[in-house]
């Protein structure tokens, strides 16, 4: 039977739950751009994957600006800009810039882990928008801003046309410089994003072949960048040859003399240039097939007519050249004596050696398993999936299993911490356990009453415990084999007092609370048996929970070795923070209140009966029994003329007489010293732990 206080508490909780669900439903209706996002949530993880591929695409896209300068095949000795290619690259680059801009906006709404809380696990999240904005402005804002600015578009379509005498050579130099400067922050933006994805999911590529293809794509990206740079430097070497011949002819006496404007294809209709082309030797002198000028490693661009071919042919030839140079460590390059060309050849050799070694190493790791731990985790995950399908588990149970496996990987990275600690020396293991656990153990109120030596002994025996949402830690009636100290998350602790009808008590456990106090009572008893105690409560996780567990044998050892655990101070702390004692205390207070209310009602009833009895005795001059008998005889004779008021008084007096006879016996019991007839509730007082000295 549910008591009045229980009913009021359930009514209040139901009102709170309705208000909570209403508030939560309103919160769900809030647009996502007003919410603070968890960096480990599914939404942020999915966006990180999308943005990672957007960054790789942007790294692939920017070197295409190097293909803008072209040499006219029908009009030799002039340089021009590939306008169709410029429009296409500008369109795709603008789309990529929106991804970078959206990533910056998303970072202003993404929580971060407080550095001061990184003691164990991932730490506590900072959800304040102002602190998030300040943290982002101090860390990655400048790099993200430099990577998201549309500088090449502005230079190509606004800055260069605004110049007084724009030429293709000047446009080539300015655009190349801007692209190279902005390529640095975009390149370094990939590595933190890659670490974040690995931190959340363990790996970027979940299969060996995907990992091998991922590394191969980066090698191809390096070849793409090298081929585009080689093409740009080839055009620059051709332009240098034209400039040298032009300066020589300009100093000559013949007319018309060469002008730098003649090297731009925009001056094809100029009569002076047409006259100059008839007498100039710039085409013959700058022919790569001749030995008049040292083209060095760039001669293939002109002997194979790469510079004047279509973009598709030009691009794939340059990609092949970069891939060939990196794969052969630059051994096929025939460099000239120019210092810049020699340095570029040396850079290709070193870069090819590093990248090829990195590619072969990573591909070998992925094809032979990236590591034994990751491969073991994949095998276990695959076996788990096959087993769940074979046993035809419900989808809900399968999802819970997957969520636990994923959560365990995020928290531990698949590392068996216990085996690592057991392999270390005792002193080093103690120091590590103290570093990992002491600050968090002090957050538990019961442990805060202990001294450092006792806390060190407890920290040495604590083990980490991870539980996902809707996991039962222990059920009512099961054996308790460990105490559970919550570090992060929430648990629901409830009891029905052994299945008692109408009885239910529930409380929420948060960080700093503990459960399984029955084990502490068992461990502190000097004559405790080998049988473990039974749980009086059902404990279920509400959210993902990180906690420390203290096993029964470890707790028994600490209780037997450290006599300081037997103290009145710890006894009072245990009673105050034990939810089993709190539930019993609440029931004890309820019984005392009911006893008080029954006693008060009985006293009021006795006082009312005595007052009525006194009034009747004073009115007729007879006893109460005579008054009742007299009224009964009058009613039998039907004499209602002389005493019409006696009939109602007779009935009322009869009722009070019966209550009086019943109340006399109860009054003695209620008012007397013996109050044992008021039975205690079935929720008995918890067993007192023996904190006394042996």
N, C-alpha and C positions, 0 to 999 in steps of 0.2 A: 504494500500500500504506500502510495507516495504521500509524504508529509507536506504540510502547508508551505514550509520554507522551500522544499524541493520544487513544489509547484510554482511558487513565485520565481524561483531561480530559472526554471525551464521557460516560464513565460517571458522573463526578461531576456533570456538567451535567444528565444524565438524572435522576439522583437528586434534584438540586435542582429540576428542572422538575416532577417528580412531587410533591415536597413543596410547591412553589409552587402547583400546581394544586389540591392538597388544601387548602392554606390558603385559596386564593381561593374554593374551593367552600364552605368553612366560613364564609368572610366573607359570601358571598352568602346564606347561610342566616340571617345575623343580621338581626333585624327592622330596618326602615328607621328606626324612632324611636331606635335606638342608633347610627346612622351619621351621619357629618358630610356634609352635602350641598353640592355645588358650586352657587354662585349662578347660574351660566350653564348648568346642566344642564337636560335636557328636563323632568325632574320638577318642579323649582322654577319653570321657565318656565310649565309648564301650570298649576301652582297659582297663580302670579301672575295669570294670565288669569282663573282662577275667582274669586280673591279680589277682583280689580278689579271684576268684575260684581257681586260681593256688596257691595262698598262703594257702588257706584252704586245698588244696590237699597236699601241702608240709608239713603242720602241721600234716596231717594224715600219711604221708609217713615216716617221721623221726622216730617216735616210733617203726617202724618195725625193726630198727637196734637192738632193745632190744631183738628180737627173734633170733638173730644170734647164741648165745650159746645154745647148745643142749647136752643132756645126752644120751649116747648110751644105747639102750635097750638090745642089745645082748652082749654088752661089758660094764658091770657096772663099777662104780668107775672111770669114765673118762669123760672129757668134750671135745667137738669138736665144730667146726664152720659149720653152714649150708651154704655151698658154693652155691647151686642153688638159695636159697633165697637171698644171697648176690649179685649174678649177677643180679637178677631181680630188686631188690631194687636199686642197683647202676644205672641201666638203666633208671628207672623212675625218680630217683633223679637227674640225669644229665639233663634230659629233663626239669624238674622243675627249675634247676639252669639257664637254658637258658632264661626262662621267667624273672627271677630276673635280669639277665644281660641285657636283652633287656629293661626292665623297667628303669634301670639306664641310658642307652643310651637315652631313650625317655625323661627322666627328664632333660637332658642337652639341649633338643630342645623344652622344654615347658616353655612358659612365666609364670611369677608370678605377683601377684598383689603387687604394691608398697605399703609398710606400711604407707608412708606419705600421700597417697591419699585415705586412708580408712576413709573418713569423712561421706559419704553417699553412700549406695549401695555397689557395689563390689570393687570400686576403679579403678585406671588406671593400665593397663598391662605394664610390662617392656618387651620389645621385643629385647633388645640388647643381642646377644649370650654371650658376655663376662660377662655382669652383671648376666645373668642367670646361667652361670657356677660358678661364685663366690658365688652367693646366695646358689646354691645347695651344693657346697663344704662346706659351713659354717653350713648348717642345717642337711640334711638327708643323706649325702654321706657316712659317716662312718657306719651308721646303715645298709644302703642298701648294702654296700660292705661286711660287716660281714655276712649278710644274704645270699649273693650270692656266697660266696667262697665254693668250693667243698671239704671241709675239711674231711668229713667222707669217701669219695671215696679215697682221698689220704692216709688216715690212714689205711684203709682196705687193699688196694692193693699195696701200696708202702712203707709206714713206717713200718708196722708190719713185712712184709716179709724180710725187710732189717735188722732186729734185729738179733743178733747172736743166741739167744736161745728163739725164739718166742713160747709162749704157748697160749692156748685158754683163760686162766684166764687173762693174761696180755693184750691180744687183747680185751677181754671183758671190762676191766677197761678203757683202753685208748679210745676205741670207744664210750663207754657210756659217758665219760667225754666230748669228742668233740661234741657229739650230743646234750648233755644238754647245753653246752656253746653256741652253734649256735642256739639252739631252742629259746633262749631269744630274740635276735633281730628279728627273723622271727615272733615270737608271737606278739611283739610290733609293727611290721610293718603293721599288719592288721588293727589296730584301726585308724591311720590317713587315710588309704585308705577307710575305712568304712565311716568316716566323710566326705571325699571328695565326695563319691557317694551320701550320704544323702544331702549334700549341693547342688549338681547339680540336683538330681531327686526328692528330698523330702524324699524318703524312699528307702530302698533296696528292700523290698518285697512290691509289689503294691496291693496284695490281702491279706485278713486276714489269709487264710489257708497257703499261701506261707510264711507269717511271722511266723506262728506257726511252720511250718516245718523247717524254718531257725533256730529258737531257739532250736528246738529239735535236729537238726544236731550238734549244738555246744555242747549240753549236751552229745550226743553220742561221740563226739570227746574227751570230757573230760573223759568219761568212757573208751574210747580206750587208751588214754594216761595212765590212772591209771591202766588198766589191763596189758599193756606192762611193766610198771614199777614194778608191782607186780610180773610178771613172771621173770624179771631180778633179782629182789631181792631174789626170791625163788631159782634161780640157784646159786646166791651168798651165800645164807644160806647153801645150799647143799655143796658147795665148802668149806665153813668154817668148816663144820663138817668133811669133808674128810681131811682137813689140820690138824685139831686138832688130829684126830686119827693117821694120818701119823707122826706127831711130837711125839706122844706117842710111836708108834712102832719104830721110829728112835732112841729114847733114850733107847729102850730095848736092850737086849743082843743077841736076836735071829737073825739069818741071813736067807735070805737077809733083810736088813733094808729098810724102805720106803724112797722114794725120791720124791720131788715135781714134777719131770718130769713124774712119773708114773700116775699122775692124768690127764695127757693129752692123748687124744686118738691117737696121733701120735706115741706113744711109745708102741703100742699094740704088735708089733713084737719083742720087746726087750725081750731077754731071762730072764733077771733079773726081769722084771716086771711080766712075766709069772710065775716065781718061787715065787715072792712076793704075787701074787694073790692066790696061793694055801694055804698060811698060814695066810694071813691078815684077820682081823675082821672088816675091814672098811665098808663092805657091810652090815653086821649085825648091827654094831653100828650106822650107819647113815640111818637106815630104819625108815621112818616117822611113820610106824605102831607101832613101839616100842616106849618106853618112855626114850630111852637112851639119846636123844638130843632134846632140845626144838626148834621145828620148828615153833611153834606159829601159826600165821595167814598164814604161807606159807605151812602148812602141806597138804592142799588140792592139791597142785601141784604134790605131790608125792604119796599120797594115791589114787588119781584118775588117776595116771600115765599120767599127763598132760605134764610133761617135756619130756617124751620119745615118745609122740604120734606124728601124722602127723601135719603139720603146720596148715591146715584148722581147724582141731579139737582143736588144741592148741589155735589158735587165737580166735575162737568164745567162748571157755570156759573162756579165760581171759577177753574178752569183757563183757561177762555175769557177771563175778566177779566184774569188775569195775562198771558196771551199778547197780548191786545189792548193792554194798557198798555205792555208792553215793546216791542212792534212799532211803536207810535206815539210812543215816547219820552215817554209820559205826557201827550200833548196832549189826550186825551179825558177827563182827570180834572178834575172840578170840586171843588176842595178848599175847605174852610171856612177860617176865620181861626185855628183852633187851631194852635199852634206845632208840636206833634207831627205833626199831619196834613200841615202844610206841609213839614216835613222829610222825611216819608215820601214825599210826592209828588216832592220833589227827588231823593231816592234812586232812585225808580223811573225818573225821567227820565235820570239819569246811567247807571244800570245798563242801561237799555234801549239807550242809545246805545253803550255799550261792548260789550255782548253781541251786539247786532245787527251792529255792525261786525266783531266777532270771528267771528260766524257767517258773514257774507257773505264775509269774507276767507278763512276756512278752506275754505268750500265752493268758492270760486273756485279756490283752490290745488289742492283735491282733484279737482275736475271738469276743470281744465285741466292736471292733474298737479301733485301736491303740491310737486314741485320737479323740475328737469330731471334731476338725478342719480338721484332715486328712480324717476322714470319710466323713465329709461334702464336702471336695474337691473331693473325689472319687465319691460321689453321683452326684455332679454337673458335673464332667467330664463324668460320665456315661449317665446322662440325656442329656448332650450336644451331645454326640455321637448318642444317639437314636433319638434326635430331628433332627440332620443333616441327618440321614438316612431316617427318616420319610418324611422330606421335600425334599429329593433327591437333596441336594445341590451339586454343582460341586466339584470335588476333589480339585481344587485349593482353593475354599473358605473353604472347610473342613480343609485343611492343614494350612491355615492362622489362623483359629480359634484355632486349636490345638497348633500352635506355640505361639499364644498370651497367652493361658492358661498356657503353660509351662513357658513362659517368666515371666508371672506375679507370678507364684509360685517361680521361682528362685529369683526374686527380692524382694518379700514380704513374702515368706514362708506361704502364705495364711492368713496373719494377716491383720485385718482391722485397719490400723493405726489411722484413723480419730476417730473411736469409742474409742480407747484406750486413745488418747489425750483428747477427750472430757470428759472422766471420771476423769481426773486429775485436781488438783487445778490450778487456773489461773497462779500463779507465777511459779509453776513447769512446766506448759505447755509452758510458754514463754521461760524458760531456755532450755527446750528440743528442742523447735523449733529453738532457737538461735544456739544451738550446732549443729543441723542437717543442718540448712539452711544458716547461716550467711556467712560462708566461701565460699560457692558456689554462694550465691547471689552476693557477691562482685566481682565474676568473670564476671557478666553481666555488660557491660560497662555503661549502663544507670544507673544502681543502684550504681555504684562506685562513682557517683557524690553526693550521698546523705549522710546525717549524720547518726550516729548510732541509734538515737531515731527513725528516720523515717524508717530505715532498720529493726529495731525490730518490728515496727508495721506491716511492709510488711511481714516479716518472720512469724509472728503469724498467718497470713491468707493464706500463701502459702500451696498448697496441691500437693502431688506427682502425677505425670502423667506418665504412661508407654505406649509406642506405639511400635508395631512391624514394620517390614519392609513393605513398600507399603501401609501404612495406611494414609488416608486423614485426616489431622487435621481439616482443614476448606476448603471449596470450595468457589470460587469466586461468590459473590452474596448472600452467606449465612449470617445469623446474627452472629455477633461476641459476644460471651458471656464470654470469658476469654482471658487473655494475657498468652502467652506461652514463658517461659524462659528456654532455652536449657542448660542442664547440661552435657549430653553426647550423642553423635550421630550426625547425619546430616539430615537436612530437605531441600527439594527443594521448593522454593517460586517462583511462576510464575504468570503472569497476561496477559490477552488479552485485557485489557481496556474495559471490558464489552462486549466481543465478537467482537471487532473491527477487521475487515478483514485486514490481513497482519500485525497485530501488535502482538508481543510476547516479553515479558521480563521475564528472569529467573535468579535466583541467588541461591546459596547454603548457607544455614544457618548452622552454626557450634556451638560448645560449647561457650557460652558467648553471643550469639545473641538472639533476641526475635522476636516474631511476634504477630500480633493482635494489632498494635499501633493505629488502629482506635478506639479501646475502651478507650485508654488513652485520646485521643482528646475529646471523648464523656464525659468522667468522669470529665475533667477539665473545661468543659463549665458550668458556674453557672446556666444557664437556660436550661440545657439538659432535654430532654423529657424522658418518660419511654421507648420509642422505642429504641432498641439497634441498633448500626450502622451495615451497611452491609460490608462484607469483599471485598476488592478490589483485593485480591490475592488468589491463590490456593496453599495451603501448604500441601506437601506430604512427608512422611518419606522415606529417602533413606536407612537408616540402622535402627537398633533397637535404640530407643531414650528414654532417661530418662530426665525428665524435671519437672519444677515447674509450676503450673498454678495458676493465680490470677483471681478470678472470678469477674464479673462485679460489683456486689453489694459490695464486699470487696474493690475493687479499688475505687468505688464512695465514700465509707466511709473514706478511707485514704485521698483522694483528698479533701474532705470537712473538715476534722478535722485538717490536717496538712497544714498550710499556707506556710511552707517552700518549699512545692512542687511547689509553684508558684514563679519561679525565672527564670531570664534570662539565668543563667548557665545551668539549666535543659532544658530550651527551645532550646539552641544551641546543647546540647548533644542529645536531642530527634531528632532534625533535622538531625544531623550528622549520627546517627546510625539507623534511620528509613529507611527501604528499600523502602517504599512508596515515601518518599521525595527524595531519591536517584534516583528512576526511573523517577520522574517528573523532577528533575534537569538535568538528562541526556537528556531527550526530549527537555527541554528548551534550553540547550546548542546546540543541533542539529538544532533547529529552528533559533537560533541566527546565527549559522554558515551558514545556507542556506540563511538567509536574507543578510548576508555580501557578499556571493558569487553572489547573484542576483544583489545587488547594484553595485558591482564591474564590473559585466558584462555589466550592463546598461551604466555605465560611460564610459567604453571602447568603446561601440557601438556609443555613442554620439560623443566622441572625433574622432572616425574614420569617421563618417558622416561629421562632421564639416571640417575635413582636406580635404576630397574629394570635398566638396562644395567649399572650398576656392581655390583649385587647378583649378576647372572648371571655376570659375569666373575670375580668373587671366588669363586664357588661351584665352578666347573668348571675354572678355569684356562685357558679357551679364549676365543677371541673370540666375539662375538655371532653371526657368520655360521657359524663352526664349530659352535656350539651348535645352530643351526637345522638345518644339514645333517646333523649326527649324529642329531638327533631324527627327521629325515625318513627316513634310511636304516633306522633301527630300526622305523619304522612300516611300511616296505615289506616287510621280512623277517618281520614279524609277531612280533618278539621283544618280547613284553610281560611276560615273566616276571621278567627281571632289572631291567627299567626300567619299571615300570608308571606311575611318576609323570611320565615324559618326554612322554607323549602330550598331556596337557593343557598342559604347559609349552610344547610345540612350537607348538600352535595359538595360544596367547597371545603367544608370541614372534614368530610370523609377523605377527600383527596389529600389534604394536608396531613391528616392522621396517618394515612398509608405512607406518605413520603417521610413523615417523622420517624416511623418505625424503621424504614429503610435507611434513613440518613443517620440514625443514631449509631448504627454499627459502622457505617462508613466514616463518620466524623471522628470516631475514636482512632480509626486507622490513619486518616489523613492528618489529623492534628497530633497524633502520637509520635514518638521517636522512631518507630519502626516504619520505614518507607520502602521496604523491600517488595511490596506488592506492585509498585510501579516498575514494570520490567524494562531492562535496558534494551536497546536495539540489537539486532542480530550482528551488526558490525562491531566485533569485539575489539577491545583495546589491543594495539600491536604489542608484540612481545618485547619486553624491555631489554635492550642490549646490556651486557654485563661490562660496564666501564670501570669496574672496581679493580684494585690491584690484586694479583694472585698471591 
